[in-house]
Amino acid sequence: MAGEPRPPRDTTASDVLGLLRDGAPRTRSEIVAATGLARSTVNARLDQLRRIGLVRAAGEAASSGGRRPGRLAFDPESRLIAAVDIGASHAAVALTDLSGRVLRSRPVAIELDGSGAAAIDAALDAVHALRTADDAPVAAVGIGIPGPVEHALGRPVAPPMMPHWHNLDIPALVAARLGPAVAVSVDNDVNLLALAERAGSADDGDELFFLKVSTGIGAGIIAGGRLQRGARGSAGDLGHVRVPHSPSFARAADDDRDLEALAAGPAIAARLRAGGVAAAGTADVAALLSAGHPLAVAETRSSGRLIGEVLGTVTGLLNPRTVVLGGSIARADNALLHGILDVLPGRSIPLAGDELVLRTSTAGAEAGLVGAALLAAERVLSPSAILRAAGE
């Protein structure tokens, strides 16, 4: 209609699809009302989305007189995502749909201190083994790794646990196997856990701080509803923050180790060994916690107090609505949570702390895979990707 403002050409299809991604089927009239777009624009964009397979027919709505209007819905099964979750002590791959739903998954053996290129090859071999002849095409690959990543390039930068991965061009390695048309996204593993946590819990709102405590310590920040990476990708690197001296954790005056060195799984294991308990590393600590070992519980609670000291600053700077604890140490027992609660209320200003929710993760064992899939799906469903798929 003449005189109607026309939304930018490269965003309207994405706007319409964004509405449908909640999974609820809608009529064209309902989409017009919800988006505020002109009917002609909605029709054109829906036709475009149907043509490239992202939207499908989904039955009919009740009639208010005349022919029953058809409903349309997002089709997450139209394409596959390959998700790769590489952690300090585990690795797994999965095929998912565009909503992040895991269809098939399997563990994969990867040596973090070995060749990064060989590890990526092993992961892609495992993805290939999951595929069947009837599968939709793999449209994108999402990869999480336990170290700093320059997200725009998909390259690890001096990852402490992965000495041979520095500056590894992971997207190029994937493209060499799957072709340049497959989008590749690489990120720190904790960022992906934050994405999965937010997707699985509507109650957390748009402000969430995900803290992983395992072999290392790191954080993923959701602010304003979006994952925050900072200028290059190091936002959330909480493990290398220096911890202020506090009566909640006795240590020498010249001990200025960072939070990870003082409070992560290996540090707890070292304190247990000093107390005469056999604990080689993080996995042993988690097993002792699960069994209710008194010293393991006490030392983990001590680590929680240290983490609470740092979280007091975090809550003042970021003012999250929810702080979520994840990782093997947090999953094994509530000792870490209780230790944080010992000190955090006294370190947070009232405006930041009065309504703060602190809880353990509910995202499940496949959260890293789900987060990797959600990261990759955003590439497939971006305005520019939709235009390319439509040949425009």
C-alpha positions in Angstrom: 0.0 0.0 0.0 1.4 3.4 -1.0 2.7 5.4 1.9 3.3 2.5 4.2 6.8 2.4 5.7 8.8 -0.6 4.4 11.1 -2.4 6.8 14.7 -2.9 5.6 14.8 -5.6 3.0 17.4 -7.7 4.7 15.6 -7.9 8.1 12.0 -8.6 7.5 12.3 -12.3 6.8 14.4 -12.7 9.9 11.7 -10.7 11.9 9.0 -13.0 10.7 11.1 -16.1 11.4 12.1 -14.8 14.8 8.4 -14.8 15.8 7.8 -18.3 14.6 10.9 -19.8 16.3 9.0 -20.2 19.5 7.4 -23.2 17.9 3.8 -21.9 18.0 1.9 -22.2 14.6 0.3 -18.9 13.5 -1.9 -17.7 10.7 -0.8 -15.0 8.4 -3.1 -12.5 10.1 -1.7 -13.3 13.5 1.8 -12.7 12.2 0.8 -9.4 10.7 -0.7 -8.3 14.0 2.3 -9.5 16.0 5.0 -8.0 13.8 3.3 -4.8 12.7 4.5 -5.4 9.2 2.4 -4.8 6.1 0.4 -7.9 5.0 2.1 -7.8 1.6 5.5 -7.8 3.3 4.5 -10.7 5.6 3.1 -12.7 2.7 6.3 -12.1 0.6 8.6 -13.1 3.5 6.6 -16.2 4.4 6.6 -17.3 0.8 10.4 -16.8 0.8 10.8 -18.8 4.0 8.6 -21.6 2.8 10.5 -21.8 -0.5 13.8 -22.4 1.3 12.2 -24.8 3.8 12.4 -22.9 7.0 8.6 -22.6 7.4 6.0 -25.3 6.8 2.2 -25.6 6.8 0.9 -26.6 10.2 -2.8 -27.2 10.0 -5.7 -24.8 10.1 -7.1 -22.4 12.6 -10.7 -22.1 13.6 -12.9 -20.2 11.1 -14.7 -17.0 12.0 -16.7 -17.3 8.8 -15.7 -18.6 5.5 -12.7 -20.8 4.7 -10.5 -21.9 7.7 -7.1 -20.0 7.6 -4.0 -22.0 7.4 -1.3 -21.9 10.0 2.4 -21.8 9.4 5.3 -22.9 11.7 9.0 -22.9 11.9 10.5 -26.2 10.6 13.6 -26.8 12.8 14.1 -30.2 11.1 14.7 -28.7 7.7 18.5 -28.6 8.3 21.0 -30.3 10.6 23.6 -28.8 12.9 26.7 -30.6 13.8 27.7 -29.8 17.4 31.1 -30.5 18.9 31.7 -30.1 22.7 35.3 -30.4 23.7 36.0 -30.1 27.5 39.0 -30.5 29.7 38.1 -34.1 30.4 35.5 -35.1 27.9 34.5 -34.6 24.2 31.3 -35.4 22.4 29.6 -34.7 19.1 25.9 -34.6 18.1 23.6 -33.9 15.2 20.8 -31.5 16.2 17.9 -29.7 14.5 17.8 -25.9 14.3 16.2 -25.6 17.7 19.2 -27.3 19.4 17.3 -30.6 20.0 19.9 -33.4 20.1 18.9 -36.1 17.6 21.9 -38.4 18.0 25.2 -38.1 19.9 28.3 -40.0 20.8 31.5 -39.5 22.8 34.8 -39.0 21.0 38.4 -39.6 22.2 40.4 -36.4 21.9 43.8 -35.6 23.4 43.8 -31.9 24.4 47.6 -31.7 24.7 48.1 -33.2 21.2 47.5 -31.9 17.7 44.5 -29.6 17.4 44.1 -30.5 13.7 44.0 -34.2 14.6 41.4 -33.5 17.3 39.1 -31.6 14.9 39.5 -34.4 12.3 38.5 -37.0 15.0 35.4 -34.9 15.9 34.3 -34.6 12.2 34.8 -38.3 11.7 32.5 -38.9 14.7 29.9 -36.5 13.2 30.1 -38.4 9.9 29.5 -41.7 11.7 26.3 -40.3 13.1 24.7 -39.4 9.8 22.3 -41.6 7.9 21.2 -41.5 4.2 17.9 -39.9 5.1 19.4 -37.0 7.0 18.9 -33.4 6.0 22.1 -31.5 5.0 24.4 -30.2 7.6 24.1 -26.5 7.4 26.5 -25.4 10.1 28.9 -26.6 12.7 29.2 -25.3 16.3 32.3 -26.1 18.3 33.1 -25.4 21.9 36.6 -25.6 23.4 37.9 -25.1 26.9 40.0 -22.0 26.3 40.0 -18.4 25.0 38.7 -18.0 21.5 38.9 -15.0 19.2 35.3 -15.5 18.2 35.3 -13.5 15.0 38.1 -15.7 13.6 37.2 -18.9 15.3 40.8 -19.3 16.5 42.0 -20.3 20.0 44.4 -17.8 21.6 47.0 -19.2 24.0 44.6 -21.8 25.6 46.4 -23.0 28.8 45.3 -26.6 28.6 45.8 -26.9 24.8 49.3 -25.8 23.9 49.2 -27.0 20.3 45.9 -25.2 19.5 47.1 -21.6 19.6 45.9 -19.7 16.5 44.6 -22.9 15.0 42.3 -22.0 12.1 39.4 -24.3 13.1 36.9 -22.9 10.5 39.4 -23.6 7.7 39.9 -27.2 8.9 36.2 -27.8 8.9 35.7 -26.2 5.5 38.4 -28.5 4.1 36.3 -31.4 5.2 32.7 -30.2 4.7 33.0 -27.5 2.1 32.9 -23.7 2.3 29.1 -23.5 2.3 28.9 -24.9 5.8 29.0 -22.1 8.4 31.4 -22.7 11.3 31.2 -21.1 14.7 33.8 -21.6 17.5 33.5 -20.3 21.0 34.7 -20.9 24.6 32.8 -23.8 26.1 31.4 -21.8 29.0 29.8 -19.3 26.6 27.9 -22.3 25.1 26.8 -23.5 28.5 25.4 -20.1 29.1 23.5 -20.2 25.9 22.0 -23.6 26.7 21.1 -22.6 30.2 19.2 -19.5 29.0 17.4 -21.4 26.3 16.2 -24.0 28.8 15.0 -21.6 31.5 12.6 -18.8 30.7 12.6 -17.7 34.4 16.2 -16.3 34.2 15.2 -13.4 31.9 17.8 -11.5 29.9 20.5 -11.1 32.6 22.4 -14.4 33.5 25.9 -15.1 34.7 27.0 -18.8 34.2 29.9 -19.9 36.3 31.6 -23.2 35.5 33.8 -24.7 38.2 35.7 -27.9 37.1 39.3 -28.3 36.1 39.3 -24.6 35.4 37.0 -21.7 36.2 35.3 -19.6 33.6 32.1 -17.6 33.0 29.5 -16.9 30.3 27.7 -13.6 30.4 24.2 -13.0 29.1 23.3 -9.3 29.3 20.4 -7.6 27.5 19.4 -11.1 26.3 22.6 -11.5 24.3 25.9 -13.4 24.9 28.6 -10.9 25.7 32.1 -11.6 24.5 33.8 -8.3 24.8 36.1 -6.8 22.1 37.7 -10.0 21.0 36.2 -12.8 23.1 37.8 -12.8 26.5 34.8 -11.6 28.5 34.0 -14.0 31.3 37.6 -15.1 32.0 37.0 -15.1 35.7 39.5 -17.8 36.5 42.5 -15.4 36.1 41.1 -12.7 38.5 43.3 -12.2 41.5 41.5 -13.0 44.8 41.6 -10.5 47.6 42.8 -11.8 51.0 39.9 -12.6 53.2 39.4 -14.3 56.6 37.1 -16.8 54.8 40.2 -18.5 53.4 43.5 -18.5 55.2 46.7 -18.2 53.0 50.1 -16.6 53.2 50.4 -12.8 52.7 52.5 -13.2 49.6 50.1 -15.8 48.0 48.6 -13.9 45.0 47.5 -16.8 42.9 44.4 -16.3 40.8 41.0 -17.7 41.4 41.4 -20.8 39.3 44.7 -21.7 41.0 43.1 -21.4 44.4 39.6 -22.7 43.9 39.2 -25.0 40.9 39.2 -28.8 41.0 43.0 -29.4 40.9 43.4 -26.9 43.8 40.8 -28.8 45.9 42.5 -32.1 45.0 45.9 -30.7 46.2 44.4 -29.7 49.6 42.8 -33.1 49.9 46.2 -34.8 49.3 47.7 -32.5 51.9 45.1 -33.8 54.3 45.9 -37.5 53.5 43.1 -38.1 51.0 43.9 -39.7 47.7 42.7 -37.3 45.0 44.6 -37.0 41.7 42.5 -34.4 40.1 39.0 -33.0 39.5 37.3 -36.3 38.7 38.4 -37.7 42.1 37.2 -34.6 43.8 33.8 -34.9 42.2 33.6 -38.6 43.1 34.4 -37.8 46.7 31.8 -35.1 46.8 29.2 -37.4 45.4 30.0 -39.9 48.2 29.7 -37.2 50.8 33.4 -37.3 51.9 33.6 -34.8 54.8 37.0 -33.3 53.9 36.1 -33.0 50.2 32.9 -31.2 51.2 34.8 -28.9 53.6 37.5 -28.0 51.1 35.0 -27.5 48.3 33.0 -25.2 50.5 36.3 -23.2 51.2 36.7 -22.8 47.4 33.1 -21.6 47.3 33.9 -18.9 49.7 36.8 -17.7 47.6 34.5 -17.7 44.5 31.9 -15.7 46.5 34.5 -13.0 47.2 34.9 -12.5 43.5 31.2 -12.9 42.7 30.5 -9.9 45.0 32.4 -7.7 42.5 30.7 -9.4 39.5 27.2 -8.8 40.8 28.0 -5.1 41.4 29.5 -4.7 37.9 27.0 -6.7 35.9 23.9 -6.9 38.1 22.7 -10.3 36.8 19.3 -11.6 37.7 20.6 -15.1 38.1 24.0 -16.7 38.8 24.1 -20.3 37.6 26.8 -22.8 38.8 27.9 -25.5 36.4 30.8 -27.9 35.9 31.6 -31.1 37.6 32.4 -29.7 41.0 29.1 -27.8 41.2 27.1 -30.8 39.9 28.6 -33.3 42.4 27.4 -31.6 45.6 26.0 -28.4 47.0 29.1 -27.6 49.0 30.3 -25.1 46.4 26.9 -23.3 46.4 26.9 -23.2 50.2 30.4 -21.8 50.3 29.4 -19.0 47.9 26.4 -18.2 50.0 28.6 -18.0 53.1 30.1 -14.7 51.8 28.2 -13.4 48.8 25.4 -11.7 50.6 27.9 -9.7 52.6 29.8 -8.7 49.4 26.9 -7.6 47.3 25.2 -4.2 47.5 21.5 -4.4 48.2 20.4 -3.3 44.8 22.4 -6.1 43.2 22.0 -8.8 45.8 18.5 -8.5 47.3 16.7 -10.3 44.4 19.7 -12.2 43.0 19.0 -15.9 42.3 21.9 -18.3 42.8 21.3 -21.9 41.7 23.0 -24.9 40.1 22.6 -25.6 36.4 19.5 -27.5 35.1 20.6 -27.8 31.5 21.8 -31.4 31.7 24.7 -33.5 30.5 24.3 -32.4 26.9 24.3 -28.7 27.6 27.6 -28.1 25.8 26.3 -29.8 22.7 23.0 -27.8 22.9 24.9 -24.5 23.3 27.2 -25.4 20.3 24.1 -26.1 18.2 22.3 -22.9 19.2 25.5 -20.9 18.4 25.7 -22.5 14.9 21.9 -22.2 14.2 22.1 -18.4 14.6 24.4 -18.4 11.6 22.0 -20.4 9.5 19.0 -18.2 10.6 20.7 -14.8 10.3 19.2 -12.3 7.8 22.1 -12.5 5.5 22.1 -16.3 5.5 18.3 -16.3 4.7 18.9 -14.0 1.7 21.7 -16.2 0.4 19.6 -19.3 0.7 16.8 -17.6 -1.2 19.3 -16.6 -3.9 18.9 -12.8 -3.3 
